[in-house]
Structure formats: structure tokens, C-alpha cells
Amino acid sequence: MTVTWNDVPPVLVEAMVGLRPGGMTYRRTFPGRPDQIPRARCFIRFLLEDAPCRDDAEQIVAELAANAVAHTSSGQARGAFIVELTRKTAAIRVTVYDCGWGGTPRFNRRREADPLAENGRGLAVVAALAVKVGCRGTRAVGHAVWAEVSPN
């Protein structure tokens, strides 16, 4: 018998999360290629199938993964990025780890992007969708860029 997330009542999911004070954490490593970004989205969508915030979390992981692939050595030959989802009752955190050697991500809600530009809005979109955002790490070892969304 196969059990899917549709078969698990939301109350049971909340009970499982409540059993672990630090929440439940899921991680997956993806090859650092653009074709892996939709797979990262599917990973988040699967884990948050019962959560109203899943569309926002899915968009956040897409933006952060795209930045890792485009702007760090994650996008180089044999590069990779890691997607981590921590699910607590009060917040859901999406984190993307890159391999470093790129620019340091800066969340700036006030910066006005050129309306005709084809890029440059990803972190602004993440900041707009999230309750909290942040980054830790260095260029030499890589960054963990995270965003928290409300589970409700």
C-alpha cells in the first residue's frame, strides 16, 4: 500500500511537527544546473502539499536556487546546491546552500529595479514573499540563504 501526502490529515502533520521542538528538517542535494531548479520546486511542493504557503515557498526556492546556479560556483562543472526545508508550527524556513565563490546575496527591499530589466528582482521577490530573510556564510565556503514564511 502506498501512502501519499493526500492521505495524511493536516492534523497528523501538525502533531508530527509538534513532537520535535526544533521542527522537522528535510534536505536534498541537486546538481548545479538550471534544469534542476524545477526539481527543487517539486521537492518543496511535495513537502508542503498541505500548507497554504506552498506557492510562496516554491517561488522562493526557485529564486534562491537560480541565484546559486547563476552567481556562484554551484553552477560550475560538478557544482551543486542544497535545498533545506525546516517545518515548525510557527514558521517554515526554506534555505538554499551554494558552493561559494560568488557574490554575497543582499536583500534590499528599497532598491528600485529597472522595469525593463530581465533580471535583478529575485531577492526582492523573496523578501516580499517572506516574513524574515537572511544569509550566512562567506565567498570562500559558500552561503546559506534563507527565507521564512508563515505556515498559515
N, C-alpha and C positions, 0 to 999 in steps of 0.2 A: 504494500500500500504506500503510495506517495502522498506526502503532506505538503501543501503549498501554503504560502502566507495567507491566501484567501481562506484557508481552513482554520487559521488561528485567530480566535476572537481578540479584538484590541485590548480587552481587559486582561487577557492572559499575557500579552506582550508587556503591558504596564506592570503586571505582577512580576514578570521575569526581570525587568529593569529595576524594580524596587528591591529585589533580592540582593543586588550588587550596589553598594553605596556609591561606587565610582562610575556606575553605569555599565553598559555593555560596549565593548570596542571591537570593531571589525577592521581588518587591514587586507589590502590586496596590492600586489606589485604589478605594474603594467610596463611593457616595453615603451620606450620613449619615442613613440611615433604618433603622428596625427590620427591615424586610423584607430588608435586605442582610446581616444577621447570619448567616442560613443559607447565604448565598453565600460569606461569609468562611470558614465551616466547611467547605464543599465545596472551596474553594481549598486549605486546609491538608490536608484528607483526600486530595486528589489528589496533592499534593506528597509526602506521607508514606505513600503506599499500601503500601510495602514495609517500613515501620518499625513495630515493636511498640508504640511510644509514640504512635501517631497518634490514638488515642481521647483520651488526656490532652491532647495538643496541640490537638485540635479543641475540647475543652471550654474550654481556656484562651483560645483566640481568641474563642470565643463570649462568655465573661465580660468580656474586655477590650474587645471591640467594643461590647457592650451598655453598658458604662460610658461609653465615648466618646460614644455616641449620646445616652445619658440625662443625662450630667453635664457635658458641655462644649458648645461652640458647634458641634461636629461634627454635632449633632442638629438644628441650626437650618436654615432655608432655605438652600440651596446649600452646606450643610456637607458634609464628607467625613471619612473616616478611612482610614488606610493600614495594610495588613497586610503585614508583612515576615517571611519565614522564612529564617533562616540555618542551613544544614545543614553541620555538621562531623562528623568521625568520632567525636569525644568528646562532643559536645553538640548539641542542636537548640534554637535560640532563636526564640521567637515574640514579635514586637514589634507593638504597635498604637500608631500615632501619631494624636493627636487635634488639633483646631484650637484648643484652649486656652479660656480664659475660663470655666473651671470649677474645681472643687475639685482639690486636689493628691492623687493617689492615695497611700494609706498601707497598707502591708501590715502587719498586726498579727495574728500567729498566736494570741496570747493572749486577744484580745478575745472575750468570750462573746456570741454573737448571741442575740437573743430567739428562742426556739424556735418561737414563733407568728408571727414577723415574715415578711412576704412578700419582703423584700429585705434587703440588708446583709451577705450572705455571699459575694458574688462574689470579692473579693480574697482572702478566707480560703480559698476553694476553689482559687484559682490558686496560692496559697502552699503549700497541702497537696499539690498535684499536681506542683509544680516542685521542682527541685534548688536553683535560685537564682532570685530575683526582684529587680526594681529598677525605678526610674523616673528619668528625667532630663527637664529642661525647666522651663518656667515657665508661669504662668497666661496671660501675655501672648502667648507664641509657641506654646504647646502642649506636650504631653508625649509622650514615648515610654515606654510601659510595657511591660516585657519579662519573660519567664519562660523559663528553660532547663529542658529535660527531657533525661533520658538516652536516647540512641537505642536502647538495648537493653532 
